[in-house]
Amino acid sequence: MPVYSMTGYASGQNSPAGSHSEADTRAHPAPRLGVEIRSVNSRFLDLTFKLPEELRQHEPALREMLTAKLKRGKVELRAAIESGAASGIGDPSTKLLQRLNAVQDHIQAWLPDARDLSVADVLRLAAGDSVAKGDWAADLTEVTEKALKDLLSAREREGTRLARMLQDHLAQLRALATQALPLVPQLVEQQRTRFLERWQEAMGLSGGTAPEAAQDRALTEATAFAIRIDVAEELTRLNSHLDEIERLVKKGGEIGKRLDFLIQELHREANTLGSKSATLELTRIGVDMKVLIEQMREQVQNIE
């Protein structure tokens, strides 16, 4: 399965009905339905709908469509009905004009001071009447399905890019772990030799009579030092976490939460490695690891 990002954008618009003649279309421009879907990262699936009054009743169906395809992310669906009058002034129908005239006469019979309707009033009411007409369920379903499909494609493309970046960071972390592994035994041996030399020098200066005891003490100190700086266990666990992350990225699907947990574990091992560091080289490796892990954390927060 592919890796999906939680970031994406898609939009769609319906095609005006083609049952009218070209002259009718110019005289009465058909309203258009537009849908936009925006998505950003979130811990859970958070849906927001911004719909005009004519489409409010369809929100449950839209919610069901989105929850069937999306698992995580802050998703906003915005729909709008654009009156055909935006691209040209349509001629109000005779039936509408008759109804407006009758309503105006009725109102003025009760309110003689009420002003007559202007041409602008009539056009505005005609535009609102054309938008309100009709059942938008079929068009809304069609446009939303197309926009949702485009959104999933956009999230998949972004997810593929994130997966490649993660794979690259995994390779760099493995290289750093390989550099760190041989440093500890070399350092332990150097420190053991240094302890023995210092103890022998101290015993020689003091004229001590227990060189064997001094040597045993030196070996004990060297052993304690080796235990303090040994990062083999941390490197083993770190490589194990890297293997699991690589397996999940190859598997794909809903892996964002698991990756986030593994990144936390990686950060813990890198911190421990840094705290045990006894050389500048090991410190540098620990810092480089934490930089890479932090970059991975930012990427993983966008994965579904």
N, C-alpha and C positions, 0 to 999 in steps of 0.2 A: 504493500500500500504506500501511496505517496505521503510525504510529510506536508502538513498544511500549516500555513501561517494564520494568525488571527487578524492580520491587517489586509484590507482590500477595499475596493470600490467598484461598483457597477451601476449602470443605469439602463433604462429601456423606455420605449414609447410605443404606443399602439398605432396601427395604420388606420386612417379614416376609412369608414365603410365606403365601398365602391359601388353601391347600388344607385347613387344619384348621378345625374348627368353632369357634365362639366359646367353647364350654365347654373344648375342648382347648387353645385359646390361653390361657385363664385358668389352666388346670391346668399347662400346659407352655409358658411364655412363650418365644417364639423369640428366639434371640440376634440381635443387630444388628451390622452391620459399619459402621464409620465411617472415613472417610479425610479427612485434612487435608493441604493443600499450602501451604507458605509459601515466598516467594521474595524475596530481596534482591539488591542489585547485587554483581557480581563481574566480574573480568576475563575469566573463562572460565565454562563450564558446570560447576558443582560440585554433584553430586547426593548427597544423604544419605537413607538409608531407615531408619526406625525401625518395625520390624514385630514382631508377636508370633510365637512359634515356629510356630504353625499356618500362617502366611502367608509364612514365610521363603523357601520354595521358589519363590515367585512374584516374587522381586526382579528376576531378569533380564527378565521380561516387563514389569514396571513401568518398569525403566530404559529399555527400548526405546520404550515409549510416551512417556516424557518427552523423550528425546533427539530423537524425531521432530517434536516441536512447539516445543521450547525450544532456543535457541542460546547464550544467556549467562545468568548469574545463579547465585547460591548457593541451591539449591532443596532443601527438606527435605520429604519425604513421610512422614507418620505415619499408621499404620493401627492400629485396635484392634477387637477383638471384644468387645462388651458382652454379658454373659450376661443372659438374660431374667429371671433371678432378681433383677436389680437393681431391677426395677419390681414385683416380686411373687414370692412363694415358690411355686415349682412343685412338683407332686407327683412324686417319683421313680417311675419305671416299676416294675412288678412284676418284670420281667426283671432290672433293675438291682439291686433289693433282694435277689433270690435270689442274684445273683452276689456281692454284697457279703457276704451271710451265709455263702456257701460259702467265700469267701476268708478271712473271719474265723475260721471253724471250722478251716480248714487251718493258719492261722498259730498259733492257740492250741493246736493239737495238738502243734506243735513248740516253742512258747513259751507254756507255761501261764500265766506271769505277765503276758502281754500283756493290756491292758485291752480291754473291749468298745467298739465304735464308738458314739459319741454321736449324737444327732439332728443336731447341728451338723455332725459329721463326714460323715454321710450326705448332708445337703443340699449341703455344699461339694463332695463328690465327684460328686453328681448334676449340679451346675451345671457343673463342669469337664467332665464327660462330654458334656453337651449342647453345649458350645462346641466341643469337639474333633470332633464328628461333622460329616460332610458335606464336600463339596468347595466351597471358597470361590472357585474360579477365576472363574466366571462373574460372581458378585456383585462380586468385587474389580475385575474389568475394567470392569463397568458403572459402578460408583461412581467409580472413578478417572477414567474418560473424562469423566464429568459434572463432577467437580471440576476436571479439567484444562481443560475448556472454560470453566468459570467463572473460572479463574485467568487464562486468556488474555484474557477480556473485561475483567477487572479491570486487567490490565497494559495493555490497549489504551486504556482510559479514562484511566489515569494518563499514558500516553504522549501522548495527545491534549492533556492539560493541559500537559505539559512542552513540547510543540511550540508551543502558543500562547505560552507564556512566552518561548521562544527567539525567536519571531517578533517579540515586543514588544521584546526586548533588541536584536535586529538593527536595528530601526527607530531605537532610541535611539542606537546606535553610528553609524549612517549620519548622523543629525542632528549628532552631535558632529564627525564627519569633515567635514561640510559647513561647520560653524563654523570649523574649523581651517584649511581650505584657503586662504581669502583673507588670513589673518593673516600668513603668511610673506612674500609680496611686499610688503605694507605695511611690515613690519618691516625688510626688506632696504633698501627705498628710504629709510626714515627713518635707518637706520644709515649708508648711503652719504652722505647729506646731512650727517650729523653728522661723519663722517670728513673730508669736504672742508672743512667749516667749521673743524675743529680744525687741520688742516694749514695752511690759509690763515692762521689766527690765529697758529700757531707760527712760520710763515715770516715773518709781519709783525713779530713781536716780535724775532726773531733777525736780521732784516735780510738774510735769505737771498736768493740771486740765482738760484735754480733753481725758480721756481714750477711750471714744467711737470713737472719731475721729481717735485716734491712732490705734484702732482695725480695723476701716474701712480701714485705710491706709495699715495696715499689710495684710488685706485680698486682697486689690487691688494688692499689690506687689506679693502675693502668686499666684493670678490669672494670672498676667502677666508672672510669672515664669512658670506656668503650660502650658500656651500657647506656650512659647518659646521651651519647651522641649517635647511637645506632639508629639509623632511619630505614633499615631494610624492611621492617614491618610496614612502615608508612608507605614506602615505595611499592610494596606488594599490594597493599590495599588500593593505592592510587591506580596501579595498572589494572586491577580488577574492576574498578569503577569505570576506567576508560574502555575496557572491553564491553561492559554492559551498556554504556552510552552508544558505542559504535553499533552494537546489536540492535538497540532500539531505533536508531536513526535508519538503519537498513530495513527494519521491519515496517516503520512508518505507522500511520494511524494516529490515534489519540495518545500521544506520548509526552505531551508538554509537562504534566504534573510529575511524572516519573523522572523526567530529565531535570526538573527543578530540584527535586530531592537529591539526585546524584551530584548535581553541581554543588550543593551544600556540603556533601560528603567530601568532594574533591577539595573544596576550600578548607575544610577542617584538616585534611591530611597535609596540604601545602603549608598551613599555619604551623602545624606540629613540626614539619620538616624545617621550617625557618627558625623555630624556637630552639631546635637541637643543633642548629648550624654552628660549626666550630671553625670554619674557614670562610674566607671572602668568596671563594668560588661557589661553595654550597649556598651561601647567603644569596649570591646573584641568581643561582638556579631557582631558589625558593621565591624570590621576588618576580622573576620572569614567569614562573608557574602561576602565581597569584594574578598577574596582569592578564594572562591568557584565560584563566578561569573566570575572572570578572567580565571579560569580553563575551565568553560563552554564556554567562548568566544573563546578560542583556539580550542575547540572541534567543535563548531558550524561553524567555518571558513572552516572546511573540509566537511561540509554537502552540498549536491547539492541543 
